[in-house]
Amino acid sequence: MIYVVATLTVKPDMRAEMIAGAKACIAETRKEVGNIAYDMHESVSDPSKMVFVEQWENAEALVPHGKSEHMKAFGRIAVKCLATPPKIEIITPADVVVR
C-alpha cells in the first residue's frame, strides 16, 4: 500500500475554480482500479493551502491514474489555479510497533 500527499498553494481568486475541478476529478478517481481513498483537505490556518491525500493498493495503480482523462482535465484547471508548483510526496506505512 502507498499514499500520495499532494500539497497545493492556490491563488486566492482561483479557489472556487480549483474546488470545482477537484470535485469532478475526485469522483472519477475513486472509481479507479487500485484506489482505496482519494480526498482533498483544506488548511484551517491558510485558505490557500489544499492537500490531497490518496491511498492506493500499490505504485502500479498510479500509472493509469496519471494518464486518465479526468487527471488531464484537472491538470488543465490546476495549472491556472496554482500559485506555486505542487509538492507531491509518495509515502508508505512505517513498520513500527506501537505499544
C-alpha positions in Angstrom: 0.0 0.0 0.0 1.1 3.5 -0.8 -0.1 7.0 0.0 0.3 10.2 -2.1 0.2 13.5 -0.3 0.0 16.5 -2.7 0.1 19.9 -1.2 -1.2 22.7 -3.4 -1.0 26.5 -2.9 -3.9 28.0 -4.7 -4.3 31.6 -5.9 -6.9 33.2 -3.6 -9.1 34.3 -6.6 -9.0 30.8 -8.1 -10.0 28.9 -5.0 -13.6 28.2 -6.2 -12.5 27.0 -9.6 -9.9 24.7 -8.0 -12.5 23.1 -5.7 -15.0 22.7 -8.6 -12.4 21.0 -10.7 -11.2 18.8 -7.9 -14.7 17.5 -7.2 -15.0 16.0 -10.7 -11.5 14.5 -10.5 -12.1 13.0 -7.1 -15.4 11.4 -8.1 -13.7 9.7 -11.1 -10.5 8.8 -9.3 -12.5 6.9 -6.6 -13.8 4.6 -9.4 -10.2 3.6 -10.5 -8.8 0.1 -10.0 -6.4 0.2 -7.1 -7.7 3.3 -5.5 -8.6 2.9 -1.8 -9.2 6.6 -0.8 -8.8 10.0 -2.5 -9.7 13.1 -0.6 -8.9 16.8 -0.7 -8.5 18.8 2.5 -8.1 22.5 3.3 -5.7 24.1 5.8 -7.5 25.6 8.8 -4.8 28.3 9.1 -4.1 29.1 5.4 -7.1 29.0 3.0 -4.7 29.0 0.0 -3.3 25.5 1.1 -5.1 22.4 -0.2 -3.9 18.9 0.4 -4.8 15.8 -1.5 -4.4 12.6 0.5 -4.6 9.5 -1.7 -4.4 5.8 -0.7 -3.6 3.2 -3.4 -3.1 -0.6 -3.4 0.3 -0.2 -5.0 2.5 2.1 -7.0 1.5 0.4 -10.3 -2.1 1.8 -9.8 -0.7 5.3 -10.2 0.4 4.8 -13.8 -3.1 4.7 -15.4 -4.3 7.3 -12.9 -1.7 9.8 -14.1 -2.7 9.1 -17.7 -6.5 9.2 -17.1 -8.7 11.8 -18.9 -10.0 13.2 -15.6 -6.5 13.8 -14.3 -5.6 15.5 -17.6 -8.7 17.7 -17.3 -7.9 18.5 -13.7 -4.3 19.4 -14.6 -5.6 22.0 -17.1 -7.6 23.6 -14.3 -4.9 23.3 -11.7 -2.2 24.9 -13.8 -4.4 28.1 -13.9 -5.2 28.0 -10.2 -1.8 27.2 -8.6 0.4 30.0 -7.1 3.4 27.6 -6.8 4.3 24.2 -8.1 2.6 21.4 -6.1 4.6 19.4 -3.6 4.0 15.7 -4.1 5.2 13.0 -1.8 4.7 9.3 -2.1 4.9 7.5 1.2 4.4 4.0 2.6 3.3 2.9 6.1 6.2 2.6 8.5 6.8 -0.8 10.0 6.6 0.5 13.6 5.4 -1.5 16.6 3.3 0.7 18.9 2.6 -0.5 22.4 
